[in-house]
Amino acid sequence: MNVAYIGMGTNLGDREGYLKGALQELASNPSNQIVAVSSIYETDPWGYVEQGKFLNMVICLQTQLTAQELLACCMQVEKELGRKREVRWGPRTIDLDILLFNQENIVTENLIIPHPRIMERAFVAIPLVEIDKDITLPNMDKPVREVMDDIPDKEGVRIWKRKDGEGVFGPFEN
């Protein structure tokens, strides 16, 4: 089994609905098992800033898929949920990014793991550390949580719905 961390983001329409739909689609693949989900965070746009706020979260899944097969699975989920790639970093129904795959370094024409901007994006690093406080990136000697102070724009990442406690978020709640 492979262990993958996937960042999820959405800023169009029923944002929470798109996150839930992506979780359900990923879990419906018999090769995948979701083992952890972060809380949902509302975040300011990154890159192209003339757009609505995002909901972001990170999930951990165990999968029998290779990294390339998981990428194809994620792209299919994006397509099924209406993702259109018109503006780089622009508005989207759903965005699924493979952040980590085992502790591998992978560089291909269409996939770079670990995701090259994890340590630039608080909206990725904060939920990643939430679900695994000791996570390190390949070739990094400190856990991500120990270098969080170096990540910009943390103030733009606000808890929107906790995964436990008040306002509980469950990936398949009705």
C-alpha positions as CSV (number, residue, x, y, z in Angstrom):
1,M,0.0,0.0,0.0
2,N,1.1,3.5,-0.8
3,V,0.4,6.5,1.4
4,A,-0.5,9.8,-0.3
5,Y,-1.5,13.2,1.0
6,I,-3.8,15.2,-1.3
7,G,-4.5,18.9,-1.0
8,M,-8.1,19.9,-2.0
9,G,-9.4,23.4,-2.8
10,T,-12.5,25.0,-4.2
11,N,-13.9,28.5,-4.5
12,L,-17.0,28.2,-6.8
13,G,-20.6,27.3,-6.1
14,D,-21.3,24.9,-3.3
15,R,-17.7,24.8,-2.0
16,E,-18.4,22.3,0.8
17,G,-20.4,20.1,-1.6
18,Y,-17.4,20.0,-4.0
19,L,-15.1,18.9,-1.2
20,K,-17.5,16.2,-0.1
21,G,-18.0,15.1,-3.7
22,A,-14.3,14.8,-4.2
23,L,-13.9,12.8,-1.0
24,Q,-16.7,10.4,-2.1
25,E,-15.3,10.0,-5.6
26,L,-11.8,9.2,-4.3
27,A,-13.2,6.8,-1.7
28,S,-15.4,5.1,-4.3
29,N,-12.2,3.8,-6.1
30,P,-11.6,0.3,-4.6
31,S,-7.9,1.0,-4.7
32,N,-8.2,3.9,-2.3
33,Q,-8.9,4.1,1.4
34,I,-9.2,7.6,3.1
35,V,-7.5,7.3,6.5
36,A,-7.4,11.0,7.7
37,V,-9.0,14.3,6.8
38,S,-8.2,17.7,8.1
39,S,-10.6,20.4,9.2
40,I,-11.8,22.7,6.4
41,Y,-10.1,26.1,6.2
42,E,-11.3,29.2,4.4
43,T,-8.4,30.9,2.8
44,D,-7.6,34.0,0.7
45,P,-6.8,33.4,-2.9
46,W,-3.2,32.7,-3.9
47,G,-1.6,33.6,-7.2
48,Y,-4.5,35.1,-9.0
49,V,-6.2,37.1,-6.2
50,E,-9.2,38.6,-8.1
51,Q,-11.5,35.8,-7.1
52,G,-13.5,34.4,-4.2
53,K,-12.2,32.8,-1.0
54,F,-11.3,29.1,-1.1
55,L,-12.2,26.2,1.1
56,N,-9.1,24.0,1.6
57,M,-8.3,20.8,3.3
58,V,-5.8,17.9,3.2
59,I,-6.5,14.2,3.2
60,C,-4.4,11.2,3.7
61,L,-5.2,8.0,1.8
62,Q,-3.8,4.6,1.4
63,T,-3.8,3.4,-2.2
64,Q,-2.8,0.6,-4.4
65,L,-2.4,3.0,-7.3
66,T,1.0,4.3,-8.5
67,A,1.6,8.0,-8.3
68,Q,0.8,8.4,-12.0
69,E,-2.4,6.4,-11.6
70,L,-3.4,8.5,-8.6
71,L,-2.8,11.6,-10.6
72,A,-5.1,10.3,-13.4
73,C,-7.7,9.4,-10.7
74,C,-7.6,12.9,-9.3
75,M,-7.8,14.5,-12.7
76,Q,-10.9,12.4,-13.5
77,V,-12.5,13.4,-10.2
78,E,-11.8,17.1,-11.1
79,K,-13.4,16.6,-14.5
80,E,-16.5,14.8,-13.0
81,L,-17.0,17.7,-10.7
82,G,-16.8,20.3,-13.5
83,R,-13.3,21.6,-13.2
84,K,-12.3,23.9,-16.1
85,R,-8.7,25.0,-16.5
86,E,-9.1,28.5,-17.9
87,V,-6.9,30.8,-15.7
88,R,-3.8,29.6,-13.9
89,W,-4.6,29.6,-10.1
90,G,-8.0,30.9,-11.1
91,P,-11.5,30.0,-9.8
92,R,-12.3,26.3,-9.8
93,T,-15.0,23.9,-8.6
94,I,-12.3,21.5,-7.3
95,D,-8.6,21.2,-7.3
96,L,-6.8,18.1,-6.2
97,D,-3.0,18.2,-5.8
98,I,-0.9,15.2,-4.7
99,L,1.3,16.7,-2.0
100,L,3.3,13.6,-0.9
101,F,3.5,10.0,-2.1
102,N,5.2,7.8,0.4
103,Q,8.5,9.6,1.0
104,E,9.3,9.6,-2.7
105,N,10.8,12.3,-4.8
106,I,9.1,12.1,-8.2
107,V,9.7,14.4,-11.1
108,T,8.0,13.7,-14.4
109,E,6.6,15.9,-17.1
110,N,3.2,16.1,-15.4
111,L,3.9,15.4,-11.8
112,I,6.3,16.7,-9.1
113,I,6.3,15.2,-5.7
114,P,6.6,16.5,-3.1
115,H,4.5,19.3,-4.4
116,P,7.0,22.1,-5.0
117,R,5.0,24.8,-3.2
118,I,4.0,23.1,0.1
119,M,6.3,25.3,2.1
120,E,5.0,28.5,0.3
121,R,1.4,27.8,1.0
122,A,0.0,28.0,4.5
123,F,-3.4,26.7,3.3
124,V,-1.6,23.4,2.5
125,A,1.0,23.2,5.3
126,I,-1.5,24.0,8.2
127,P,-4.0,21.2,7.4
128,L,-1.1,18.9,6.5
129,V,0.4,19.3,9.9
130,E,-3.1,19.0,11.5
131,I,-3.5,15.4,10.3
132,D,0.1,14.5,10.9
133,K,2.0,16.7,13.3
134,D,5.3,14.9,12.7
135,I,5.2,14.9,8.9
136,T,8.4,15.7,7.1
137,L,9.1,16.2,3.5
138,P,11.6,14.0,1.7
139,N,15.1,15.3,2.2
140,M,13.9,17.6,5.0
141,D,15.5,17.0,8.4
142,K,12.8,18.8,10.5
143,P,9.0,18.2,10.7
144,V,7.0,20.8,8.7
145,R,5.5,22.1,12.0
146,E,9.0,23.2,13.1
147,V,9.4,25.5,10.1
148,M,5.8,26.8,9.9
149,D,7.0,30.3,11.0
150,D,8.8,30.6,7.6
151,I,5.6,30.1,5.7
152,P,4.0,33.4,4.5
153,D,0.3,34.3,4.7
154,K,-0.7,32.2,7.7
155,E,-3.1,34.9,8.8
156,G,-5.1,34.3,5.6
157,V,-5.9,30.7,6.7
158,R,-8.9,30.5,9.0
159,I,-10.7,27.5,10.4
160,W,-14.1,27.1,8.6
161,K,-15.3,23.8,10.0
162,R,-13.5,21.6,12.4
163,K,-13.1,17.9,11.8
164,D,-14.0,17.3,15.5
165,G,-15.6,19.3,18.2
166,E,-18.2,22.0,17.6
167,G,-19.3,22.3,14.0
168,V,-18.1,18.7,13.3
169,F,-17.1,18.0,9.7
170,G,-17.4,14.4,8.6
171,P,-16.5,13.6,5.0
172,F,-19.7,11.6,4.4
173,E,-22.2,13.3,6.7
174,N,-25.7,13.9,5.3
